[in-house]
């Protein structure tokens, strides 16, 4: 009796072991396929990143070549020289253009935030029947080609004395980025729980105190990412800077365009000037990438 029971237990355990083997073997292909997908996505991501970064890499390399080598020798192995950078500095002062870019980009961003924060607050927490239509109208202005309003804006700026001034560029850049800034802040404010603001009102907080002491600290990541995006867009804007400035208020985008002449493009000098123009914003973007990602994902997971 005891022998039979032990034998039955051994058979049962052996059958249980045989059943666990297929379970483990079925799990292995799943893990292998998941690992393969992850590896494939990693390779695809790096490939896309290299394709996007390669023009910048090629531009930086070309800036260290001579004009003849930039045209005739496309290889990656060459003798680097600072000839193009020296020629760029001798032709035009880099510091003046860079200072204009900094003043215009940060000035327009600050002005856009000062206008957009109360606008987005009113649309998010005090909506009316026209709120949705106003938001759609603001977004539709980004679909209009800038050249369509160039002539009237140029004439207005000429008559009020804003041509070739930092103030004029700050105004036009603010108007250019304001729809995006308002939309982003509106979505960030909409994600905020209204109970916090209502609690502040019950404690006697004014509208200014409600915005400054409750709303802004809680949505600071979203405001920071919006400001960073506005700075980048203003820094890279070329159309208005080329048409509304000539020398005094010209930013780095006009500085790059000055190396295009009727005789043709000087590739080495143009690459050197472009490298010097994008270097500050690349460093700025790299230093603030964590804040940018944090702000853009603000409110995505609750």
C-alpha positions, 0 to 999 in steps of 0.5 A: 500500500505504502509502496504503491502510494510512493510510486503514484506520487513519483509518477505524478511529480514526473508528469508535473515536471513534464508539463512544466518543461513545455511552459518554460519552452513556450516562454523562451520564444516570447522573451526572445521575440521581445528582446528582438523587438527591443533591439530592432527599435533601438537600431531603428532609433539610432539610424534615424538619429544618425540620419538627422544629425549627419547634415549637422556633422557634415556642416561642422566638418566642412567649416574646417576645410578650405574652399577648394577642399570643401568643393572638390574633396568630399572625404571625411579625412582631411587636414583641418584649418581655421581659415574659414572661421578667421575669414568669417570673423574678419568679414563680420563681427559675430558677437553683435549678431549673437547679442541681437539673437539673444535679446530678440529670442529671450525678449520675445519669449518673455513678452509672449509668456506675459500675454499668454499666461493670463489668456490661457488662464481665462480660457482654461478656467473661465471659458465662454462660448467663444473660447473654442472658436478663439483657440481655433482662430489663433491656431489657423493664423499659423497656417497663413504663409508669412509672405502673405502679410509681409507688405502690410507689416513692412509698411507699418514698421516703416511708418512707425520707425521699427524697421531694423530694430530689436523692438520690431523683431521682438514684436513680430516674433511674439506675434509669431509664437503667441498662438503656440504658447497660448495653446501649450499653456492652455493644455497645461492649465486644463490638466490642473485640478480645479479643486486647488484653485477653488480652495484658494478662493475659499481662503480669500485669494485674489485672482493675482494670488491664485495665478502667482502662488497656486497655478504658476508653481504647479505648472512650472515645468509646462511653462518652462518647456513652453518658454524653451520652445519659444526661444528655439523658434525665435532663434531659428526664425529667418524670414522676418529677420531677413526682411525687416532688418539690415545691419543694426538689429540683424540676428544670426540668421541674417549673419548666415545669409550674408555669406551668400553672394551673386558669385555663388556660395562659399561652402566652407565659410557658410558652414563655419558661419552656420556652425557658429550660429547654431552652436549656442542654441544646440548647447542651450537645448542640450543643457535644458533637454530634461526640463523640455521633456519633463514639461512636454510630458507634464500631465500626460500620466496622472 
